[in-house]
Amino acid sequence: MLDATRLRVLVAVARHGSVTGAAQALNYAQPSISHHIARLESETGAKLMERSGRGIRLTDAGQLLAERAEEILGRLDAAEAELAAHIGLRLGRVRLAVFGSGLGTIVPAAAAWMRAERPGTDLTAIQAEPADALRLLRAGLTDVALIFRYHQASIESGPPLPTVDQTGSDPLIPDDEGFRSQLVLDEPVYLIAGRDPLPGSARRGSAPGGPDRDEGTGQGTHGATGSRTSHPRLADFADERWVAGCTTCSDFLLTQCASAGFSPQIAFTTDDYIACQALVAAGLGVALLPGLALRAVRHAGITARALPGAHREVLAVTYGQPPDPPASAMLIEALIQSAAASQPDRGQRPSP
């Protein structure tokens, strides 16, 4: 039977790329790391580590086992956390992995609500994009992952695991993967352009609207419910330079533009939504941004018009068998309430 301690050593070697790095991370002596690897090789009958120049590297067998070990250890850690929560030892501890605009909008209100409701709750958060957040969750390094996924008609982009059932209820993740999810927010995606004037072919009058027809998100000349709003066509911006975001956001941009019949000229790439808006306001490109990014910070020099049919789902994902530990369940409830309060006329802000 494989020993969990030795598997942790192997994972540390894979993660840090050296015996020295693994020893420092685990607070072990270097000979102890080598001893554990040697014992693991004896148990498995496979060569797991070999010299490479002046250092070491994992063999193909070692890399395979390290990847599986990370998942196994994540399950063990999740089981330990669930058991500890069940007997009340870690009732108030919860760790969150969350993307940037979520951390800047719905998480602070949710955290404040939790602190007021249960002062002893210990919430910590780390910023991570969806794919990384799911890896942290699988490895047992976080308790809840707040991720997002884009949709438009038959075009979808995002982490491959989450799916939506046919009844329109909460998103589901395949049971055999060990993931479970709840829908936190469904929000529009906006085309962001400068205010003076609309770029490219839209400047030549082929696209409706203009700077004074900003849908925005309740800001600008007209709100989202204003009578003078209009919907943009991506094809009218085919000649423009674009500001792209994180990997998931960039993939969505590429699929959207491809469906409109062109390949975007990406001039800037940043996952900082403040920088993205500043670049657009300076006339250096156009971009796609979800509602939360505009609610976190809104630059006065941009227009925002909803992209027809496009939306982004925000999901709270947990790992392991239900029920969730009380602190995790409370965090998800707080996130859902905070997200509802962040939308115009969609509920009240969580309050003590």
Buried (B, 14 or more C-beta within 10 A) or exposed (E): EBEEEBBBBBBBBBEBBBBBBBBBBBEBEEEBBBBBBEBBBEEBEBEBBEEEEEEBBBBEBBBEBBEBBBBBBBBBBBEEBBEBBEEEEBBBBBBBBBBBBBBBBBBEBBBBBBBEBEEEBEBEBBBBBBBBBBBBBBBBBBBBBBBBBBBBEEBBBBBEBBEBEEEEEBBBBEEEEBBBBBBBBBBBBBBBBBBEEBBBBBBEEEBBBBBEBBBBBBBBBBBBEBEEBBBBBBBBBBEBBBBBBBBBBBBBBBBBBEBBEEEBEBEBBBBBBBEBBBBBBEBBBBBBBBBBBBBBBBBEBBBBBBBBEBBBBBBBBBBBEEEBBBBBBBBBBBBBBBBBBBBEEEEEEBEE
